[in-house]
Each structure stands twice: as C-alpha cells, then as structure tokens.
Amino acid sequence: MSTPSILDSEEVHRERREHPVREVACVTFENEKGQFLFIRNRRFPDVWGWIGGGREPEDRSLIETVIREAREETGITLSKEVLIPIVQAPYDFGEGIVQFFRAKLARNAVFAFNEEVLESRWMILEDAVKLPMFPASLTCLWEMISEQ
C-alpha cells in the first residue's frame, strides 16, 4: 500500500521538481496463468508498479509512449491492437495523468529487461495489494480487481 514515506522520498521530490506536469503510460502484462507482471525499478526501488514512463515529444499518443517504454524496458514489441485501456489516474508527482493498459502475452514471450528493472514478479492481483505502490498504481490495481 502507499505510505507517506514512499511519497516523501528524495526520488519523489526530484521527480516533482523535474516533471511537475506530465503524461505517463504504463502497461501490465498478463500471462496464460492469469498472473500479472510487477516490477521495481532503479528510479523508485522501494515501490512496485508496471512497465511504463513519461510521454516524450516524439510520442504522438500515450499508446505510442507505452509501446516505446515496453520495448525499451522489456524487449517486448507490442502492437496497439493488444493494448486494452484499464483506467486513467492522476499523476502522482504533480499535474497530469497516468494511463494504464493491459496486454496478454503470447505463451512464448521472452523478456529482455533493461538496466532500469531491478526485480520482476508474476503475481495474482489479490497478492499484489500487499506491495508498496504509488497511488495511481493502486487505483489501477483496484480497478483490475473490481473487473474480475
């Protein structure tokens, strides 16, 4: 769960200074067992979430952002047809939004995580509620649980 210590970390304060207004896109991958991929990254090592990041000037849409981020962080190339929008939540570090998507993986999908990803875990959603997460990620998690 989100705690004040997570939102008061030096990493969060730096993000608020560097990106006070931002659009972000994240994707959660679902495997054939109904488990979802959760990650910890270098930027926020004490928090769990999904693959994703901020929209860059060359991204024409948040769909392009999440496709780029997935390729950069996992080596997985997504097409827009496999992306299912889940929920849009307020940006945790200032003004803006976080758009969450889900994508079912092919059985033979192979991940090649980049240096940003510290740890990954496949979990059912109900177990993930015990992980420390930012508020936007929790909004997505609860939305996904309510849709089951």
For each residue, the residues with C-beta under 8 A, 3 or more apart:
1: 129 130 132 133 138
2: 6 7 132 133 134 135 138
3: 6 7 132
4: 7 8
5: 8 9
6: 2 3 9 12 46 47 132 134
7: 2 3 4 12 92 134 135
8: 4 5 12 13
9: 5 6 12 13 44 46
10: 13 14
11: 14 15 43 44
12: 6 7 8 9 15 16 44 92 93
13: 8 9 10 16 17
14: 10 11 17 18
15: 11 12 18 19 43 93
16: 12 13 19 20 93 94
17: 13 14 20
18: 14 15
19: 15 16 22 54 93 94
20: 16 17 93 94 95
21: 91 94 95 96
22: 19 54 55 91 93 94 95 96
23: 54 55 62 65 91 96 97 99
24: 52 53 54 55 65 91 96 97 98 99 136
25: 52 53 55 62 63 65 66 69 98 99 100 101
26: 49 50 51 52 53 66 69 98 99 100 101 137 140
27: 50 51 52 66 69 70 78 83 100 101 102 103
28: 36 37 38 50 51 86 100 101 102 103 140 144
29: 36 37 51 74 76 102 103 104 105 109
30: 34 35 36 37 102 103 104 105
31: 34 35 36 37 105 122
32: 105 107
33: 122
34: 30 31 124
35: 30 31 122 123 124
36: 28 29 30 31 102 122 123 124 125 128 144
37: 28 29 30 31 50 51 120 121 122
38: 28 48 49 50 120 121 122 123 128 131
39: 48 49 50 51 73 113 117 118 119 120 121
40: 44 45 46 47 48 49 117 118 119 120
41: 44 45 49 116 117 118
42: 45 115 116 117 118
43: 11 15 116
44: 9 11 12 40 41 47 49 134
45: 40 41 42 118
46: 6 9 40 132
47: 6 40 44 132 133 134 137
48: 38 39 40 121 128 131 132 133 137
49: 26 38 39 40 41 44 52 133 134 137
50: 26 27 28 37 38 39 100 137 140
51: 26 27 28 29 37 39 66 69 70 73 74 117
52: 24 25 26 27 49 65 66 69 98
53: 24 25 26 65 69 72 73
54: 19 22 23 24 65
55: 22 23 24 25 59 62 65
56: 59 65 68
57:
58:
59: 55 56 62 64 65 68
60: 64
61: 64 65
62: 23 25 55 59 65 66 99
63: 25 66 67 80 83 101
64: 59 60 61 67 68
65: 23 24 25 52 53 54 55 56 59 61 62 68 69
66: 25 26 27 51 52 62 63 69 70 78 83 99 101
67: 63 64 70 71 77 78 79 80 83
68: 56 59 64 65 71 72
69: 25 26 27 51 52 53 65 66 72 73
70: 27 51 66 67 73 74 76 77 78 103
71: 67 68 74 75 76 77 78
72: 53 68 69 114 116
73: 39 51 53 69 70 113 114 116 117
74: 29 51 70 71 111 112 113 114 117
75: 71 110 111 112 113 114
76: 29 70 71 105 109 111
77: 67 70 71
78: 27 66 67 70 71 82 83 103
79: 67 82 83
80: 63 67 83
81:
82: 78 79 103 104
83: 27 63 66 67 78 79 80 101 102 103
84: 101 102 103
85: 88 99 100 101
86: 28 100 101 102 140 143 144 147
87: 100 139 140 143
88: 85 97 98 99 100
89: 97 98 100 135 136 139 140
90: 96 97 98 135 136
91: 21 22 23 24 94 95 96 97 98 136
92: 7 12 98 134 135 136
93: 12 15 16 19 20 22
94: 16 19 20 21 22 91
95: 20 21 22 91
96: 21 22 23 24 90 91
97: 23 24 88 89 90 91
98: 24 25 26 52 88 89 90 91 92 136 140
99: 23 24 25 26 62 66 85 88
100: 25 26 27 28 50 85 86 87 88 89 136 140 143
101: 25 26 27 28 63 66 83 84 85 86
102: 27 28 29 30 36 83 84 86 144
103: 27 28 29 30 70 78 82 83 84
104: 29 30 82
105: 29 30 31 32 76 109
106: 109
107: 32
108:
109: 29 76 105 106
110: 75
111: 74 75 76 120
112: 74 75
113: 39 73 74 75 116 117 120
114: 72 73 74 75 117
115: 42
116: 41 42 43 72 73 113
117: 39 40 41 42 51 73 74 113 114 120
118: 39 40 41 42 45
119: 39 40
120: 37 38 39 40 111 113 117
121: 37 38 39 48
122: 31 33 35 36 37 38
123: 35 36 38 127 128 131
124: 34 35 36 127 128
125: 36 128 129 141 144 145 148
126: 129 145
127: 123 124 130
128: 36 38 48 123 124 125 131 133 141
129: 1 125 126 141 145
130: 1 127
131: 38 48 123 128
132: 1 2 3 6 46 47 48
133: 1 2 47 48 49 128 137 138 141
134: 2 6 7 44 47 49 92 137 138
135: 2 7 89 90 92 138 139
136: 24 89 90 91 92 98 100 139 140
137: 26 47 48 49 50 133 134 140 141
138: 1 2 133 134 135 141 142
139: 87 89 135 136 142 143
140: 26 28 50 86 87 89 98 100 136 137 143 144
141: 125 128 129 133 137 138 144 145
142: 138 139 145 146
143: 86 87 100 139 140 146 147
144: 28 36 86 102 125 140 141 147 148
145: 125 126 129 141 142 148
146: 142 143
147: 86 143 144
148: 125 144 145
